[in-house]
Amino acid sequence: MISDTNLIETVSEEAELLQTENNTEQRENQDVSDNLTSTTNNRPNQGKNVGNPPAPRRRVIGDRPRLVDRTVSEGQLLVPKKNLRQQDSEEDHPDFYEFRAKDNVMKTYWLQQTFMSWWALRSTPFAADLLPCKGGAGLTTKFLKEVLEVILEYVQGTFDRSSKILEFHHPNELRERLHLEIPDKAENLDQILQDCQNTLKYCVHTGHPRYFNQLSTGLDVISMAGEWLTAAANTNMFTYEIAPVFTLMERAILKKMREIIGYKDGDGIFAPGGAISNLYAVMCARHKYVPSCKRRGLSGAPNLVLFTSEHSHFSLRRAAAILGIGTDNVVYIDTDKRGKMSLEDLENKIQQAIARGDKPFFVNATAGTTVLGAFDPLNAVADICEKYDLWMHVDGAWGGGVLMSRKHRHKLDGIHRADSVTWNPHKLMGVLLQCSAILIKEDGILEDCNSMRAPYLFQQDKHYDVSYDTGDKTMQCGRHVDVFKFWLMWRAKGTRGFENHVNKLFELAGYLLEKLKSREGFKLVHEKPEHTNVCYWYIPPSLRAMEEGTEKQLLLHKVAPAIKARMMATGTLMVGYQPLGDKVNFFRMVFSNPAATKADVDFLLDETERLGRDL
Ligand SMILES: Cc1ncc(COP(=O)(O)O)c(C=O)c1O
């Protein structure tokens, strides 16, 4: 290892040597960016990561580009000639450089500068060296390209079936590996890149072809590009003033979605998820039936009651809690074997509420229930809502995407009669999270119930048409741009592309269903799912011969969680499980992943068996 004193001498000698050389012109004309892309790897922080250092390769946000950048941007006449690396090993050590000075005067300066720079070389650049720092353009480009490389590696790994879906660690262990503490002093950019790499390393690859765990799966490349661009634009949806493009896009997309539903007119907004979209629906209905609520609250108002099936999403119940309706005033409606709402029970319970002196005001019909994928009979529910003057909402968070398929959209017949619809393109349609819309039949109600007319933001005397300032009809103030990735994806696929995507998912579900019917050890929860949800039990050999009864059910209840734990430990597959009513834990396969194929379905069955046959 060279000491500091040695280094000064070494540098001086090198400088003398340089002076005698004669190819200045050529070097001076060399593009500085060449040097920016060279691979100096002087990383003082390397090895600092706790646990197993995850970085298989060294990052190249090195010290040299920083030096070159500064040298050039400050207008000095120093041009790096070449990197005299003392060794090419992976060990950390200061690299040495030759620099060509234009004249002797500069040479003196250069010596000093080089020495000082040597100290700088001991640390890699920091965020403060990036734009808007003067001269930070090159380094910023380099840094972002490095980040992109990290992301691309992740994306490629995501689609590689031989790669793991996740590297599971229990929270305590993962906390250690992640290095989560927030420092007082800035970390350098190498460390920041390392953090990026480390973060993705422990993320679940939700785009992996064998990831079926949630309703939102897959990694659409165009949608991801849209999300990147959205981040670069970094704007806020509340006013046209600062989001002119995205505001117009949102209008166009919401109009298209309303047309697909069958609304002639209406309104809508992108919301942070289906739960919030459902909250919007209940809020609009509350406003319609108790308009005074906006000012006076619910005191003195009739006791509002909402109806939803026992298989509906919990967000309806939560909406009742949030909006002051109260969870006791959520009335659950029975379902049939397939999970569809019973019309008879709905009407009975509405009548019972009226008889109690309560005020029924809202019925939620689910298009695609979360677990079984059932579609409530929308036309019949609409008839009941009309009869009793109730707001009809369709929670199509999961099933809304089925509207894109001419083959399957009949499952939502009658949806145009609903007062509001929740539709999450981030589920079945594969748009990246988050992307959820609430569509409302009546124009103006959203604005009516939410507007606060904040004069600092929604000035009415702006020089453009302020009806394009959508922020005042939302529950939020600032709002993320969720529309762009969807718009871009729709452009890239076309409506027919989305239709093919949805049809393919249904085909895969049908394929799995047929396989399950004939495969030993698997049992369907019900044989005619309406959506791409296919629910089943895996029954290990040890339980197959057992007599039906409580004891067997108790043991079967433990099978899915045990297999799931093994799935996560091996990282080969991820499928969700849950109990439902009196049914013990079963697997819920849901198809929304565009990367999945029939071979992945075969793998699912083989792997489930492999992981569970000894239980
Ligand atoms: C039927 C239904 N509605 C609403 C939601 C909530 O959607 P989000 O997770 O986007 O809030 C879900 C989520 O799974 C759902 O299945």
The ligand as an SDF file (V2000), in Angstrom:
LIG
                    3D

 16 16  0  0  0  0  0  0  0  0999 V2000
  -63.4980   -6.6640   -5.5190 C   0  0  0  0  0  0  0  0  0  0  0  0
  -62.4300   -5.7500   -4.9960 C   0  0  0  0  0  0  0  0  0  0  0  0
  -62.7330   -4.4820   -4.7120 N   0  0  0  0  0  0  0  0  0  0  0  0
  -61.8280   -3.6120   -4.2340 C   0  0  0  0  0  0  0  0  0  0  0  0
  -60.5380   -4.0220   -4.0090 C   0  0  0  0  0  0  0  0  0  0  0  0
  -59.5280   -3.0500   -3.4550 C   0  0  0  0  0  0  0  0  0  0  0  0
  -58.6600   -2.6430   -4.4720 O   0  0  0  0  0  0  0  0  0  0  0  0
  -57.2740   -1.9310   -4.1170 P   0  0  0  0  0  0  0  0  0  0  0  0
  -56.3940   -2.9760   -3.5600 O   0  0  0  0  0  0  0  0  0  0  0  0
  -56.8080   -1.4010   -5.4240 O   0  0  0  0  0  0  0  0  0  0  0  0
  -57.5670   -0.8500   -3.1380 O   0  0  0  0  0  0  0  0  0  0  0  0
  -60.1760   -5.3420   -4.2770 C   0  0  0  0  0  0  0  0  0  0  0  0
  -58.8150   -5.7990   -4.0250 C   0  0  0  0  0  0  0  0  0  0  0  0
  -58.4640   -6.9110   -4.1640 O   0  0  0  0  0  0  0  0  0  0  0  0
  -61.1410   -6.2270   -4.7970 C   0  0  0  0  0  0  0  0  0  0  0  0
  -60.8720   -7.4930   -5.0650 O   0  0  0  0  0  0  0  0  0  0  0  0
  1  2  1  0
  2  3  1  0
  2 15  2  0
  3  4  2  0
  4  5  1  0
  5  6  1  0
  5 12  2  0
  6  7  1  0
  7  8  1  0
  8  9  2  0
  8 10  1  0
  8 11  1  0
 12 13  1  0
 12 15  1  0
 13 14  2  0
 15 16  1  0
M  END
$$$$
